[in-house]
Amino acid sequence: MRIVLEILDGPLAGRTIEADAGQTMSVGRTAKAQIMMPQDSFLSGAHFQVESSAAGHLVRDLNSSNGTFLNGDRIEENPIKNGDVISAGQTRFLVHLPKDDMMQTSEVRKSSTVTFAAPSIAAIEAAGQQMAAAPAPQAPALDPAQRAITGYLEGLLAPLFALLSAPAEEKIPQVLMGFGETFQALDEGMCPDSPLPNVHLVQFQERSQLLPRVVQRRWGTRTVVFFGSIHPFVEVRRHLQQFSVLHTEDGKKLVFRFWDPRVLETILQEMSRQELTAFFGPIRSFVIEGEGDGRQLLEFTLTPHGLSRKTQSLV
């Protein structure tokens, strides 16, 4: 049986990659892979491969730097079925296992790197029915405090963002991989002499499946700061970058660790009104963990009367 991968993200979204029964197909950023996707800089040269055989189908990670994910979970080698989503780099691939008459090639579209078969209208309709029937990735089991903070964050008026810090060896926090959300390293594109710790900005989609996973794994560890903003991702990231490195009167550079909830809580309450206005900028409010091992949240909002500090118990 053939296997077809539909690209869900980026400039190649909507195109398909096909492997016949008995074939192995590798995907990556460079010519090391059979399918090249150089536009995704988070892919390894040869990132993952899929195998199609009469016995079944599987996906195998090729020792990639950032890992391969199946329905949100990192894998090394795993069977795949119709409707699964493979995530690698910043690209998601929807798995189709069509019957022989489902996908007939009506034309061949070529890019500079790979040939894609365009499915017929009947194939697209059939694939859409299969996608609708496919089960959604299972949500993580949350404790009462985690459910409370997730609900609170989902109720914020502005679109939700987060700053996640991670150990230096974790190039991309694993919790971000496999969900298709927008994220980027905070220091990417900055001057090389102004290095920052491993901090990523992420924007959550409405009814995000990533949000409960982040809450489950990061809330209570003092490695995540949530905030709301109606401004685009690029503008928010640019705004935060300008505060990442501060200069002292004697010319020294200091890293302003506002992505650490403890630092943020302290510095917000010490800033002048003018400093708060500049720092908040496009941000409506910050939500961080308070005392009690993640059982308390703090929300900071800038009002016409100054800084508002709201404390709420989660259990």
C-alpha positions in Angstrom: 0.0 0.0 0.0 1.2 3.5 -0.9 1.8 6.2 1.7 1.2 9.9 1.0 2.4 12.8 3.2 0.5 16.0 2.9 2.5 19.1 3.9 0.4 21.2 6.2 2.7 24.2 6.9 4.9 26.7 5.0 5.2 27.7 1.3 4.7 24.0 0.3 1.5 23.6 2.2 -1.0 21.5 0.3 1.5 19.6 -1.7 2.0 15.9 -1.2 4.9 13.4 -1.1 4.2 9.9 -2.2 6.0 6.6 -1.6 4.9 3.3 -3.3 4.7 0.0 -1.4 8.2 -1.3 -0.6 9.8 2.2 -0.8 11.7 4.1 1.9 11.5 7.9 1.7 13.7 10.4 3.7 12.9 14.0 4.4 15.3 16.7 5.4 16.8 20.1 4.8 19.7 19.2 2.4 20.6 16.8 -0.4 21.3 14.1 2.2 17.5 13.5 2.1 15.5 12.3 -0.9 12.9 15.0 -0.2 14.7 18.4 0.3 12.9 21.2 2.2 15.6 23.9 2.6 13.1 26.5 3.6 12.7 24.9 7.1 15.9 25.8 8.9 14.9 23.7 11.9 15.2 20.4 9.9 18.3 18.4 10.0 20.0 17.5 6.7 18.3 14.1 6.8 15.7 14.4 9.5 13.3 11.4 9.3 12.2 8.6 6.9 9.0 6.7 6.3 8.8 3.1 5.1 5.9 1.6 3.2 5.5 -2.2 3.0 2.8 -4.8 2.8 3.4 -5.4 6.5 2.6 -1.8 7.4 4.1 1.7 7.6 6.5 3.3 10.0 8.4 6.6 10.6 11.9 6.6 11.9 14.0 9.5 13.2 17.4 9.8 11.6 19.3 11.1 14.7 18.0 14.6 14.0 19.0 17.5 16.3 15.5 18.6 17.2 13.6 15.3 17.0 10.7 13.8 15.1 7.2 13.9 16.7 4.2 11.8 16.0 0.9 13.3 17.1 2.8 15.5 19.6 5.0 12.8 21.1 8.7 12.5 20.3 9.6 9.1 18.8 12.6 7.2 17.5 10.7 4.7 15.4 6.9 4.1 15.4 4.2 2.6 13.3 2.0 5.2 11.5 -1.6 5.0 10.5 -4.0 7.0 8.4 -4.6 10.5 9.9 -1.4 10.6 12.0 0.6 13.9 12.0 4.4 13.8 11.8 6.1 16.9 12.9 9.8 17.7 12.1 11.4 21.1 12.4 8.6 23.6 11.9 6.7 21.5 9.4 3.8 19.0 9.9 3.0 16.2 7.6 -0.5 14.5 7.5 -0.4 10.8 6.8 -2.7 9.4 4.1 -2.9 5.7 3.4 -5.1 5.8 0.3 -6.7 2.9 -1.4 -5.5 2.2 -5.0 -8.3 4.2 -6.5 -8.2 7.1 -4.1 -5.4 9.2 -5.4 -4.8 9.3 -9.1 -2.2 11.7 -10.4 -3.9 14.2 -12.7 -0.8 16.4 -13.1 2.8 16.6 -11.7 3.9 19.8 -10.1 7.6 20.4 -9.8 9.6 22.6 -7.4 13.4 23.2 -7.5 13.9 20.4 -5.0 11.2 17.7 -5.3 8.4 16.5 -7.5 4.9 16.5 -6.0 1.9 14.6 -7.3 -1.3 16.6 -7.3 -4.3 14.5 -6.2 -7.6 14.4 -8.1 -10.7 16.1 -6.7 -12.1 12.7 -5.7 -8.9 12.0 -3.8 -9.1 15.4 -2.0 -12.7 14.8 -0.9 -11.9 11.3 0.3 -8.8 12.5 2.2 -10.9 15.2 3.8 -13.4 12.6 5.1 -10.6 10.6 6.5 -9.1 13.6 8.2 -12.5 14.5 9.8 -12.8 10.9 11.1 -9.2 10.8 12.5 -9.1 11.0 16.3 -7.5 14.2 17.8 -4.3 13.9 19.7 -5.0 12.9 23.3 -4.9 15.8 25.7 -2.6 15.4 28.7 -4.0 14.5 32.1 -3.9 17.7 34.3 -4.2 18.0 38.0 -6.8 20.5 39.5 -4.3 23.4 39.6 -3.1 22.8 36.1 -6.7 22.7 34.8 -7.4 25.9 36.7 -4.5 27.8 35.2 -5.2 26.4 31.7 -8.8 27.7 32.0 -7.7 31.0 33.3 -5.2 31.5 30.4 -7.8 30.5 27.8 -10.1 33.2 29.2 -7.7 36.1 28.7 -9.1 38.7 26.3 -6.0 39.1 24.2 -4.3 36.3 22.1 -2.0 34.3 24.3 1.8 34.2 24.1 4.5 32.6 26.3 8.2 32.8 26.9 9.8 29.5 27.6 13.4 29.0 28.9 15.3 25.7 28.6 18.7 24.2 29.2 21.3 25.3 26.7 21.7 21.8 25.3 18.0 21.7 24.4 18.1 23.6 21.2 14.4 23.8 20.9 12.2 23.0 24.0 10.7 19.6 23.2 7.3 20.7 24.5 7.0 23.1 21.5 7.6 20.4 18.8 4.8 18.7 17.0 1.9 21.1 17.4 2.2 23.5 14.5 2.2 26.6 16.8 4.3 29.7 15.9 7.6 29.9 17.9 11.1 31.3 17.5 14.2 31.8 19.6 14.1 35.2 21.2 17.8 36.0 20.2 17.6 34.8 16.6 18.7 37.6 14.4 20.4 39.6 17.2 24.0 40.7 17.2 26.3 37.7 17.8 28.0 39.6 20.7 24.7 39.7 22.6 23.9 36.1 23.3 20.9 35.2 25.3 20.0 32.0 27.2 17.9 29.5 25.4 14.5 31.3 25.4 11.7 30.9 22.9 8.6 33.0 22.2 5.5 31.0 21.3 2.0 32.2 20.2 -0.9 29.9 21.0 -3.7 29.3 18.6 -7.3 29.4 19.8 -8.2 26.2 21.6 -4.6 25.3 21.5 -3.6 21.6 22.1 -0.1 22.8 23.0 -1.3 25.0 25.9 -2.3 22.2 28.3 1.0 20.4 27.5 3.0 23.5 28.3 1.1 24.0 31.6 1.6 20.4 32.5 5.3 20.4 31.9 6.4 23.9 32.8 4.0 25.5 35.3 5.6 25.3 38.7 9.1 25.0 37.3 9.7 28.8 37.0 10.6 28.4 33.3 7.5 30.0 31.7 5.9 33.4 31.5 2.5 33.9 29.9 1.2 37.2 28.5 -1.5 38.5 26.3 -1.1 40.8 23.3 -3.3 41.8 20.3 -0.2 42.6 18.2 1.4 40.3 15.6 4.1 37.8 16.6 6.9 39.6 14.8 6.1 42.9 16.6 5.9 41.3 20.0 9.2 39.5 19.5 10.9 42.7 18.3 9.6 44.6 21.3 10.9 42.0 23.8 14.3 41.8 22.1 15.0 45.5 22.8 14.8 44.7 26.6 16.8 41.5 26.5 20.2 43.2 26.9 20.6 46.4 29.0 23.6 48.7 29.2 24.9 50.1 32.4 26.3 53.7 32.7 29.8 52.4 32.5 29.1 50.6 29.2 28.6 47.0 30.4 26.0 44.7 29.0 23.6 42.9 31.3 21.0 40.3 30.3 17.6 41.3 31.6 16.1 37.9 32.5 12.4 38.9 32.3 11.5 35.4 31.2 12.2 34.2 34.7 9.0 34.7 36.8 10.9 35.6 39.9 12.9 38.3 38.1 9.8 39.6 36.4 7.8 39.8 39.6 10.5 41.8 41.4 11.4 44.2 38.6 7.8 45.1 37.7 7.2 46.3 41.2 10.3 48.4 41.2 9.9 50.1 37.8 8.7 53.7 37.5 5.5 54.5 35.6 7.5 55.6 32.6 9.6 52.4 32.7 6.4 50.2 33.0 4.8 52.0 30.0 7.9 51.3 27.9 8.3 47.7 29.0 4.6 46.7 28.6 4.3 48.3 25.2 2.0 46.0 23.2 1.5 43.6 26.1 -1.8 43.7 28.0 -0.9 41.6 31.0 1.7 39.1 32.4 0.6 35.9 34.1 3.2 34.0 36.2 3.3 31.5 39.0 3.3 32.7 42.5 4.0 30.9 45.8 3.0 27.4 46.6 4.6 25.2 44.0 2.4 26.5 41.1 -0.8 26.6 43.1 -1.0 30.4 42.9 -0.9 32.7 39.9 0.0 36.4 39.7 -1.4 38.6 37.0 0.2 42.0 36.3 -1.6 44.7 34.3 -0.7 48.3 33.6 -3.7 50.5 34.3 -4.2 54.3 34.2 -3.5 54.3 38.0 -0.3 52.3 37.7 0.7 48.6 38.1 -2.1 46.2 39.1 -1.1 43.0 40.8 -3.8 40.3 41.1 -3.2 37.2 43.1 -5.4 34.1 42.7 -5.3 30.6 44.3 -5.7 27.7 41.9 -6.9 25.1 44.4 
